[in-house]
């Protein structure tokens, strides 16, 4: 998979996870929301640190303007 395609996929996935958090916040108890937020936050952090950061280090032109 090309780095640009992978980057697009991962960024889209991060956006979807963020959307899930908004839905859960409206539908769940505060305690359940916090539990799920922490779980999703760990996955989002791993995607950002372990996947996107190395790609952007090697291909800085792929980093979207909103992340600069």
HUZI-V363208 format. One record per residue. SS is DSSP state (h for helix, s for strand, l for the rest). PHI is phi in radians with two decimals (999 if undefined). Layout:
SS | PHI
SS | PHI
This chain:
l | 999
l | -1.13
h | -0.99
h | -1.12
h | -1.16
h | -1.12
h | -1.04
h | -1.03
h | -1.09
h | -1.17
h | -1.12
h | -1.11
h | -1.10
h | -1.06
h | -1.09
h | -1.13
h | -1.11
h | -1.09
h | -1.07
h | -1.05
h | -1.06
h | -1.11
h | -1.16
h | -1.17
h | -1.03
h | -1.39
h | -1.80
l | -1.98
l | -1.18
h | -0.98
h | -1.13
h | -1.17
h | -1.03
h | -1.09
h | -1.10
h | -1.24
h | -1.04
h | -1.13
h | -1.11
h | -1.16
h | -1.05
h | -1.14
h | -1.21
h | -1.14
h | -1.11
h | -1.13
h | -1.08
h | -1.13
h | -1.34
h | -1.58
h | -1.99
h | -1.26
h | -1.00
h | -1.12
h | -1.11
h | -1.16
h | -1.16
h | -1.47
l | -2.30
h | -1.05
h | -1.19
h | -1.45
l | -1.26
l | -1.11
h | -0.99
h | -1.23
h | -1.84
l | -1.51
